Amino acid sequence: MASFEIHGGRKLKGELHPQGAKNEALQILCAVLLTSEKITIANIPDIIDVNKLINLLQVIGVKVEKVEKGTYIFQAKDIDLKYLETEDFKKRASALRGSIMIVGPLLARFGKGFIPKPGGDKIGRRRLDTHFEGLKKLGATFNYDAGEHFYSIESNALKGTYILLDEASVTGTANIVMAAVLAEGTTTIYNAACEPYLQQLCKMLNSMGAKIKGIGSNLLEIEGVTSLDGCFHRILPDMIEIGSFIGLAAMTGSEITIKNVSYDNLGIIPDVFRKLGIKMERINDDIYIPAQDSYEIDTFIDGSILTIADAPWPGFTPDLLSIILVVATQAKGSVLIHQKMFESRLFFVDKLIDMGAQIILCDPHRATVIGLNKVHQLKGISMTSPDIRAGVSLLIAALSAKGKSTIHNIDQIDRGYENIDIRLNNIGADIRRIS
């Protein structure tokens, strides 16, 4: 298992180019199963989770051709449905969370879909009820083998209907949308997720011949079609990586420009970082963060301690709360971090406390951070990355810390960030990848 050895306390300077969005790529790649025509996708990030999904699609029968770095042509012309019941499929598909989104396209096009219990981050319960309840309302029959942890769903003919989702699940909405585009009649999905990446999926499907209205809202209307064509699609830059770079600049007191961020798709992310006192400037489609010796957390209007919490889009994404928490440790002031969605995502704070941060873990969902105002620098320690976002948060902490830090289990970081060590070293970081 590889590790990072980080020598912190260095100021960075330069430009960073965000990778293609991981969470969008996982949806878009599954959508290639909806047609036998060729689909070209650009700006695909070269990260573990995405590469695992591409390999899974290949063994299912999708032809994959690499055009250039980040651009591939996919053609799902000859799909091996029998393979979906093999032990090899169960092993591969259970290795990543994004595999759950092959179910909707397979069901819509071939009348059956199979998936083992998917893997992913250990950040708490991540139920799949929303996915399968929605597909059942379209007319599918669901079965779960508790002994094998294997899900199967079948239908002779999906039919459009009204669906009120019990939660605004991004992957659940994606799965149901991909099934509904080939269902007979009209499907209405209320309380649908409306993240930019889900909007991107809907726009891609429309370019393939689907008929989806209400894109960007929580009420989608889908008129089913009999077949879909091929298309070209370009993936957005990764908003989570952009937020990570903003936090990195603040923690290390660095002058960094983040290039081509698709600013209009970032929602309230820049404003939430501004509440921590981080200065930034939009220049065309770039974000410029000047070097700051200190930054001060806002309070609410009545002077009470600021709370930053996650919420369904257009609220603040839960994937950046770990970054916000780390950045707050060196701010002036205090903040309450409320992670509503996942009950295990804050369990990495013990490592920050060992580095010298002042954090009170109130319960599995809430942590109070008392900022050190860069008066007391964090100190380097040895630690292990528990998940993708916590791993990058610990990397940011280590880059700002005094002395040497070691982060083990960096496969977790590589799952979501492309060559992060090389890119940060290019602007002055000292990160060494060791076996």
Secondary structure as the mmCIF struct_conf table of DSSP 4:
data_model
#
loop_
_struct_conf.conf_type_id
_struct_conf.id
_struct_conf.beg_label_comp_id
_struct_conf.beg_label_asym_id
_struct_conf.beg_label_seq_id
_struct_conf.end_label_comp_id
_struct_conf.end_label_asym_id
_struct_conf.end_label_seq_id
STRN STRN1 SER A 3 HIS A 7
HELX_LH_PP_P HELX_LH_PP_P1 ARG A 10 LEU A 12
STRN STRN2 LYS A 13 LEU A 16
HELX_LH_PP_P HELX_LH_PP_P2 PRO A 18 GLN A 19
STRN STRN3 GLY A 20 GLY A 20
HELX_LH_PP_P HELX_LH_PP_P3 ALA A 21 ALA A 21
HELX_RH_AL_P HELX_RH_AL_P1 LYS A 22 ALA A 31
HELX_RH_3T_P HELX_RH_3T_P1 VAL A 32 LEU A 34
BEND BEND1 SER A 36 GLU A 37
STRN STRN4 LYS A 38 ALA A 42
BEND BEND2 ASN A 43 ASN A 43
HELX_RH_AL_P HELX_RH_AL_P2 ILE A 48 ILE A 60
TURN_TY1_P TURN_TY1_P1 GLY A 61 GLY A 61
STRN STRN5 LYS A 63 GLU A 68
TURN_TY1_P TURN_TY1_P2 LYS A 69 GLY A 70
STRN STRN6 THR A 71 GLN A 75
BEND BEND3 ASP A 78 ASP A 78
HELX_RH_3T_P HELX_RH_3T_P2 LEU A 81 GLU A 85
BEND BEND4 THR A 86 THR A 86
HELX_RH_AL_P HELX_RH_AL_P3 GLU A 87 ALA A 93
TURN_TY1_P TURN_TY1_P3 SER A 94 ALA A 95
HELX_RH_3T_P HELX_RH_3T_P3 ARG A 97 ILE A 102
HELX_RH_AL_P HELX_RH_AL_P4 VAL A 103 PHE A 110
BEND BEND5 GLY A 111 GLY A 111
STRN STRN7 LYS A 112 PRO A 116
HELX_LH_PP_P HELX_LH_PP_P4 LYS A 117 PRO A 118
BEND BEND6 ILE A 123 GLY A 124
HELX_RH_AL_P HELX_RH_AL_P5 ASP A 129 LYS A 137
TURN_TY1_P TURN_TY1_P4 LEU A 138 GLY A 139
STRN STRN8 THR A 141 ASP A 145
TURN_TY1_P TURN_TY1_P5 ALA A 146 HIS A 149
STRN STRN9 PHE A 150 GLU A 154
BEND BEND7 ASN A 156 ALA A 157
STRN STRN10 LYS A 159 LYS A 159
STRN STRN11 TYR A 162 LEU A 164
BEND BEND8 ASP A 166 GLU A 167
HELX_RH_AL_P HELX_RH_AL_P6 VAL A 170 ALA A 180
TURN_TY1_P TURN_TY1_P6 VAL A 181 LEU A 182
BEND BEND9 ALA A 183 ALA A 183
STRN STRN12 GLU A 184 GLU A 184
BEND BEND10 GLY A 185 GLY A 185
STRN STRN13 THR A 186 TYR A 190
BEND BEND11 ASN A 191 ASN A 191
HELX_RH_AL_P HELX_RH_AL_P7 PRO A 196 SER A 207
TURN_TY1_P TURN_TY1_P7 MET A 208 GLY A 209
STRN STRN14 LYS A 211 LYS A 213
TURN_TY1_P TURN_TY1_P8 ILE A 215 GLY A 216
BEND BEND12 SER A 217 ASN A 218
STRN STRN15 LEU A 219 GLU A 223
BEND BEND13 THR A 226 THR A 226
STRN STRN16 CYS A 231 ARG A 234
HELX_LH_PP_P HELX_LH_PP_P5 ILE A 235 LEU A 236
STRN STRN17 PRO A 237 PRO A 237
HELX_RH_AL_P HELX_RH_AL_P8 MET A 239 THR A 252
TURN_TY1_P TURN_TY1_P9 GLY A 253 GLY A 253
STRN STRN18 GLU A 255 ILE A 258
HELX_RH_3T_P HELX_RH_3T_P4 TYR A 263 ASN A 265
BEND BEND14 LEU A 266 LEU A 266
TURN_TY1_P TURN_TY1_P10 GLY A 267 ILE A 268
HELX_RH_AL_P HELX_RH_AL_P9 ILE A 269 LYS A 275
TURN_TY1_P TURN_TY1_P11 LEU A 276 GLY A 277
STRN STRN19 GLU A 281 ILE A 283
TURN_TY1_P TURN_TY1_P12 ASN A 284 ASP A 285
STRN STRN20 ASP A 286 ILE A 289
BEND BEND15 ASP A 293 ASP A 293
STRN STRN21 GLU A 296 GLU A 296
STRN STRN22 THR A 299 THR A 299
TURN_TY1_P TURN_TY1_P13 ILE A 301 ASP A 302
BEND BEND16 GLY A 303 GLY A 303
HELX_LH_PP_P HELX_LH_PP_P6 SER A 304 SER A 304
STRN STRN23 ILE A 305 ILE A 305
STRN STRN24 LEU A 306 ALA A 309
BEND BEND17 PRO A 312 PRO A 312
TURN_TY1_P TURN_TY1_P14 TRP A 313 PRO A 314
BEND BEND18 GLY A 315 GLY A 315
HELX_RH_3T_P HELX_RH_3T_P5 PRO A 318 LEU A 320
HELX_RH_AL_P HELX_RH_AL_P10 LEU A 321 ALA A 328
TURN_TY1_P TURN_TY1_P15 THR A 329 GLN A 330
BEND BEND19 ALA A 331 ALA A 331
STRN STRN25 LYS A 332 LYS A 332
BEND BEND20 GLY A 333 GLY A 333
STRN STRN26 SER A 334 HIS A 338
BEND BEND21 MET A 341 MET A 341
TURN_TY1_P TURN_TY1_P16 GLU A 343 PHE A 348
HELX_RH_AL_P HELX_RH_AL_P11 VAL A 349 ASP A 354
TURN_TY1_P TURN_TY1_P17 MET A 355 GLY A 356
STRN STRN27 GLN A 358 ASP A 363
TURN_TY1_P TURN_TY1_P18 PRO A 364 HIS A 365
STRN STRN28 ARG A 366 ILE A 370
TURN_TY1_P TURN_TY1_P19 ASN A 373 VAL A 375
BEND BEND22 HIS A 376 HIS A 376
STRN STRN29 LYS A 379 LYS A 379
STRN STRN30 SER A 382 THR A 384
BEND BEND23 ASP A 387 ASP A 387
HELX_RH_AL_P HELX_RH_AL_P12 ILE A 388 SER A 400
BEND BEND24 ALA A 401 ALA A 401
STRN STRN31 LYS A 402 LYS A 402
BEND BEND25 GLY A 403 GLY A 403
STRN STRN32 LYS A 404 HIS A 408
TURN_TY1_P TURN_TY1_P20 ILE A 410 ILE A 410
HELX_RH_AL_P HELX_RH_AL_P13 ASP A 411 ASP A 414
TURN_TY1_P TURN_TY1_P21 ARG A 415 GLY A 416
BEND BEND26 TYR A 417 TYR A 417
TURN_TY1_P TURN_TY1_P22 GLU A 418 ASN A 419
HELX_RH_AL_P HELX_RH_AL_P14 ILE A 420 ASN A 425
TURN_TY1_P TURN_TY1_P23 ASN A 426 GLY A 428
STRN STRN33 ILE A 431 ILE A 434
#
